[in-house]
Amino acid sequence: MASNDKTPAAPRYHDGAAFFDMGEHTLRVPMSLHAENRERLCKRIKNRNVPSGSVVLLQGGEDTTRYSSDMENVFRQESYFHWAFGVLEPGWYGAVDVDTGRTVLFCPRLPQEYAVWMGRIVQPEEYRARYQVDEVCFVDQIPEILRGMTTGNLLTLRGTNTDSGKTTREAAFEGISQFQVDNSIFHDEIAECRVTKTKAELEVLRFASRVSAAAHRAVMRKIRPGMKEYQLEAIFQHHSYYHGGCRHQAYTNICGSGCNAAVLHYGHAGAPNAKTVGDGDICLFDMGAEYYCYTSDITCSFPANGKFTEDQKAIYNAVLNASRAVMAAIRPGVSWVEMHRVAYKAMLEKLKEANIVQGDIDEMMKVNLGSVFQPHGLGHLLGLDVHDVGGYLEGNPSRPEEAGFRSLRTARVLEENMVLTIEPGCYFIDHLLDQALANPEQAQFLVPEAIARMRGFGGVRIEDDIVVTANGMEDLTGGSIPRTVEAIEEHMAQGQREEEMFIPQLHAQEKLGH
């Protein structure tokens, strides 16, 4: 195979086509993925009856430094820009002629000193071949090139991300006042494009999910009571980067053990996965790697010592029942809000069997008892952002108002090729338990002795990445994560056996060394 591998992690070539990979042990992603995305985008915009000669303009991400220092952060491309162009470097712009699909990229004009510190300066023609576009010019040529491209509107990206509440960065350049700018159309059309994935995108998401699944399995084999939570995080990050080429993590990893497993966004700066894992702890590890800016998001829950207690088994099986109920119900045309309701009911059924709640399940649903144990939403869209865009675009169902339901990141009706997480959970959070016990409508269904016993338990979450298919769904990991109590215990026991075999060998090598 002929290849051009002079620039690490840059697209390479095979039979004249460009692709990205991180080595032959990783996934090869064709640059045609982005050409297909641009074609889909232009088709949607044309349906909005924009003036002939209109051009889409996107601005990519920029290098940033740490506060006032010159220490650079590791660059990761802005997601909309990556979706459209696949450019890996900072400081770029991209333009697409809506009528013809002609694509022009604009790269920074770098000074000669750049080569001393940062390596060879790549010329526009090489970039053109690398990114498989019609032309590459310099950023300072944007006004000149756009004057020759557009006789209609310049369509720029401006809209609100319904997860973060932040506004997208609208493209701007010196001389933009010369053009007729329309920022009212582009955002919703490109966001809607990102809601459903192409076959090429699904392949990248499968790879990211399977790399993360393998890293989770490694953590489960290697965990031992007495380790620090961050040491397990380090195993995950090492495995996903070393074996999968995933330089970035999709989000700050959550490695909660014991009571920390009930802290939904544990792992932040104030609680940096720093606890020592106890022998009887339940562990909730929510970690996902990112490959070529495409994300994964997987949660595994298991006992630190490899053997479930009866309480741990009961809670785990309640969550597993919810997960499987949702998976069995998913298909195009169903409401995500209804899937959330399915999860609550399935979980409460198992909690009743465990004598943690009591009474009629339908009556529990009427008082929203499920939200006491699972205050977060069932899951979210997944793609180039871990909480991917499009959840509450105009024209789709609005956000529900009930506790738990209002935390759903979308209320949409499911469509084929949507990628989502399914992540039911059950947690024992003092604040929520106290509120429920003080509310007669909910308190009547709680078994007080069981609730008292479970305080400090932590929590369980099971999270899988799935794509909606024509007749149901596909687990993007290929079912490669042990999910039943029995499968988890056997997998962890295998890791313990491997260690028992390894330690005598290590001692023998140490003796030989002396």
TIVEX-154910 format. One record per residue (C-alpha): chain; x, y, z. Coordinates in steps of 0.5 Angstrom, whole numbers, plus 500, padded with zeros to 3 digits. Each point is the difference from the previous one (the first is absolute). Last residue first. Layout:
N
  finu    x    y    z
     A    X    Y    Z
...
***
This chain:
514
  finu    x    y    z
     A  539  480  583
     A  497  500  493
     A  498  493  500
     A  497  501  507
     A  496  505  497
     A  498  496  494
     A  497  495  504
     A  496  505  504
     A  497  502  494
     A  498  493  498
     A  497  499  507
     A  496  506  499
     A  498  499  493
     A  496  493  501
     A  496  503  506
     A  499  507  496
     A  497  496  494
     A  495  496  505
     A  498  507  503
     A  498  502  493
     A  496  494  498
     A  496  501  507
     A  499  507  497
     A  497  497  494
     A  496  494  504
     A  497  505  505
     A  498  505  494
     A  497  494  496
     A  496  498  506
     A  497  507  502
     A  498  501  493
     A  503  505  495
     A  507  498  498
     A  502  505  494
     A  501  497  493
     A  493  501  498
     A  502  502  493
     A  502  507  503
     A  495  504  496
     A  494  496  503
     A  495  500  494
     A  493  502  500
     A  493  498  498
     A  497  499  493
     A  503  505  496
     A  506  501  504
     A  501  505  506
     A  507  501  502
     A  502  498  507
     A  506  502  505
     A  499  496  507
     A  499  503  507
     A  499  496  506
     A  500  504  507
     A  500  498  507
     A  500  504  506
     A  504  502  507
     A  498  495  505
     A  500  506  506
     A  493  499  501
     A  498  493  498
     A  498  498  507
     A  496  506  502
     A  496  499  493
     A  499  493  502
     A  497  501  507
     A  496  505  497
     A  496  496  495
     A  498  506  495
     A  494  500  496
     A  496  504  506
     A  506  505  499
     A  498  502  493
     A  493  503  501
     A  502  502  508
     A  506  505  498
     A  505  500  505
     A  502  493  499
     A  501  502  492
     A  504  507  502
     A  505  496  505
     A  501  495  495
     A  502  505  495
     A  505  504  504
     A  503  493  503
     A  501  498  493
     A  499  492  499
     A  501  499  493
     A  497  496  494
     A  502  501  493
     A  498  499  493
     A  505  502  495
     A  498  499  492
     A  504  504  496
     A  498  502  493
     A  502  500  493
     A  494  502  495
     A  501  495  494
     A  492  499  499
     A  496  505  504
     A  498  501  507
     A  494  505  502
     A  504  505  503
     A  499  502  508
     A  508  502  500
     A  505  501  506
     A  495  497  505
     A  501  504  506
     A  493  502  500
     A  498  493  501
     A  504  499  506
     A  495  505  504
     A  494  501  495
     A  500  506  496
     A  501  497  493
     A  505  503  495
     A  496  502  493
     A  499  495  495
     A  503  502  493
     A  498  506  495
     A  506  504  503
     A  506  496  502
     A  500  497  507
     A  505  494  499
     A  503  502  494
     A  508  500  502
     A  504  495  503
     A  501  499  508
     A  506  496  499
     A  502  505  494
     A  502  497  493
     A  494  495  501
     A  496  498  506
     A  492  502  501
     A  498  499  507
     A  499  495  506
     A  494  498  505
     A  500  507  503
     A  503  501  507
     A  496  500  507
     A  500  492  500
     A  498  498  507
     A  496  505  502
     A  498  501  493
     A  497  493  499
     A  494  502  506
     A  497  505  495
     A  493  500  504
     A  496  497  494
     A  506  495  499
     A  499  497  507
     A  493  499  499
     A  501  496  494
     A  505  496  504
     A  495  498  505
     A  503  500  507
     A  507  499  503
     A  507  503  499
     A  507  497  503
     A  497  493  500
     A  505  497  495
     A  494  498  496
     A  497  507  500
     A  507  503  498
     A  500  495  494
     A  493  503  498
     A  502  507  501
     A  506  499  495
     A  495  498  495
     A  495  505  501
     A  506  506  500
     A  503  497  494
     A  493  500  496
     A  499  507  502
     A  507  502  497
     A  498  496  494
     A  493  504  499
     A  504  507  501
     A  505  497  494
     A  493  499  496
     A  500  495  495
     A  499  500  493
     A  507  497  498
     A  501  494  504
     A  502  499  508
     A  495  496  504
     A  505  494  501
     A  506  504  502
     A  496  504  505
     A  498  494  504
     A  507  497  499
     A  502  507  504
     A  495  500  505
     A  501  493  502
     A  508  501  500
     A  498  506  505
     A  496  495  505
     A  505  495  499
     A  506  504  502
     A  495  502  506
     A  499  493  502
     A  507  498  499
     A  503  505  504
     A  495  499  506
     A  502  492  500
     A  507  502  500
     A  504  500  493
     A  506  496  499
     A  506  503  496
     A  504  504  506
     A  498  507  497
     A  493  498  499
     A  497  502  493
     A  497  506  496
     A  502  501  493
     A  498  507  496
     A  502  501  493
     A  500  506  496
     A  503  501  493
     A  503  505  496
     A  501  502  493
     A  506  505  499
     A  504  496  496
     A  500  495  506
     A  497  502  507
     A  500  495  506
     A  495  500  505
     A  500  499  508
     A  494  499  505
     A  503  495  505
     A  495  499  506
     A  503  495  505
     A  497  497  506
     A  504  500  506
     A  501  494  505
     A  508  500  499
     A  501  507  500
     A  502  504  494
     A  505  506  503
     A  496  506  498
     A  504  505  495
     A  495  500  494
     A  501  508  499
     A  495  502  505
     A  500  508  500
     A  504  500  493
     A  494  495  497
     A  500  493  501
     A  493  499  502
     A  494  502  496
     A  495  496  502
     A  502  499  507
     A  497  494  502
     A  506  496  499
     A  504  504  505
     A  497  496  505
     A  504  494  499
     A  504  501  494
     A  499  506  494
     A  505  500  494
     A  497  505  496
     A  504  502  494
     A  500  507  497
     A  497  500  494
     A  501  497  493
     A  507  498  501
     A  505  502  495
     A  506  497  497
     A  497  494  498
     A  505  496  496
     A  496  493  502
     A  505  496  503
     A  504  505  504
     A  495  505  500
     A  494  496  503
     A  505  496  504
     A  503  506  503
     A  494  504  502
     A  497  494  503
     A  505  498  504
     A  501  507  502
     A  493  500  502
     A  501  494  505
     A  506  504  503
     A  496  506  501
     A  495  496  504
     A  506  498  505
     A  502  493  501
     A  498  496  507
     A  495  495  497
     A  503  498  494
     A  498  502  493
     A  504  496  494
     A  494  496  496
     A  495  505  501
     A  504  505  497
     A  502  496  494
     A  493  499  499
     A  499  507  500
     A  506  501  495
     A  497  495  495
     A  493  504  501
     A  503  506  498
     A  504  498  494
     A  493  497  498
     A  496  506  501
     A  505  504  496
     A  500  495  494
     A  493  500  500
     A  500  507  500
     A  504  500  494
     A  496  495  496
     A  494  504  502
     A  503  506  496
     A  501  496  494
     A  493  498  500
     A  497  507  501
     A  498  502  506
     A  493  503  502
     A  500  506  505
     A  506  504  497
     A  496  502  494
     A  495  503  504
     A  506  504  503
     A  502  502  493
     A  493  503  498
     A  498  503  507
     A  507  504  500
     A  500  502  493
     A  493  504  499
     A  500  506  504
     A  507  503  499
     A  499  503  494
     A  506  505  498
     A  500  504  493
     A  507  501  499
     A  505  506  500
     A  499  501  508
     A  504  493  500
     A  507  504  499
     A  504  498  505
     A  497  493  502
     A  495  497  504
     A  497  493  501
     A  494  499  505
     A  502  497  507
     A  495  496  502
     A  496  502  506
     A  500  497  507
     A  494  497  503
     A  504  494  502
     A  495  495  498
     A  496  504  495
     A  505  502  496
     A  498  507  498
     A  501  503  493
     A  504  503  495
     A  504  497  494
     A  501  505  494
     A  496  500  493
     A  503  505  495
     A  495  502  496
     A  499  500  492
     A  505  502  495
     A  505  496  503
     A  507  496  498
     A  504  506  497
     A  499  504  505
     A  501  495  505
     A  507  499  497
     A  502  507  501
     A  497  501  507
     A  504  493  502
     A  507  501  498
     A  503  502  506
     A  498  493  503
     A  504  497  494
     A  497  496  495
     A  498  492  499
     A  496  498  494
     A  495  495  498
     A  501  495  506
     A  503  493  502
     A  502  502  506
     A  507  498  499
     A  500  501  493
     A  498  508  501
     A  505  500  506
     A  506  498  495
     A  498  505  495
     A  500  505  506
     A  507  499  502
     A  502  497  507
     A  505  503  504
     A  505  495  503
     A  500  500  507
     A  498  504  506
     A  506  503  503
     A  505  502  494
     A  494  499  495
     A  496  506  503
     A  506  504  499
     A  498  501  493
     A  493  503  502
     A  494  497  499
     A  494  502  495
     A  494  497  504
     A  496  495  496
     A  493  501  496
     A  496  495  497
     A  496  500  494
     A  495  495  498
     A  495  500  494
     A  494  497  502
     A  496  503  494
     A  494  504  502
     A  502  500  507
     A  507  503  499
     A  504  497  506
     A  505  504  504
     A  505  498  505
     A  505  504  505
     A  506  498  504
     A  504  502  506
     A  501  494  503
     A  502  493  497
     A  496  494  499
     A  496  501  494
     A  494  495  500
     A  496  505  495
     A  493  500  502
     A  499  496  506
     A  507  503  503
     A  497  507  499
     A  494  498  504
     A  504  497  505
     A  506  505  501
     A  506  497  500
     A  504  497  506
     A  507  504  501
     A  504  497  506
     A  500  506  505
     A  506  505  499
     A  505  502  505
     A  501  508  499
     A  498  502  506
     A  494  505  502
     A  495  495  500
     A  502  493  497
     A  501  502  493
     A  495  499  494
     A  500  498  493
     A  494  501  496
     A  494  497  498
     A  497  500  493
     A  496  505  496
     A  494  498  496
     A  498  504  494
     A  494  497  495
     A  499  503  494
     A  494  503  496
     A  500  501  492
     A  493  499  499
     A  496  503  506
     A  498  495  506
     A  493  496  498
     A  501  496  507
     A  500  493  496
     A  507  503  497
     A  502  500  507
     A  498  492  502
     A  504  498  493
     A  506  504  502
     A  501  497  506
     A  499  493  498
     A  505  501  495
     A  505  503  505
     A  499  494  504
     A  502  496  494
     A  506  504  499
     A  502  499  507
     A  499  492  500
     A  504  500  493
     A  506  502  505
     A  501  492  501
     A  501  498  507
     A  504  494  501
     A  499  497  507
     A  506  498  504
     A  505  495  500
     A  503  502  494
     A  502  507  503
     A  496  506  503
     A  496  501  494
     A  497  505  495
     A  499  499  493
     A  501  503  493
     A  499  496  493
     A  505  499  495
     A  500  493  500
     A  502  501  508
     A  502  507  503
     A  501  502  507
     A  496  505  504
     A  505  503  506
     A  500  497  506
     A  508  500  500
     A  503  504  494
     A  504  497  495
     A  496  494  500
     A  498  500  492
     A  498  493  498
     A  501  495  495
     A  497  493  502
***
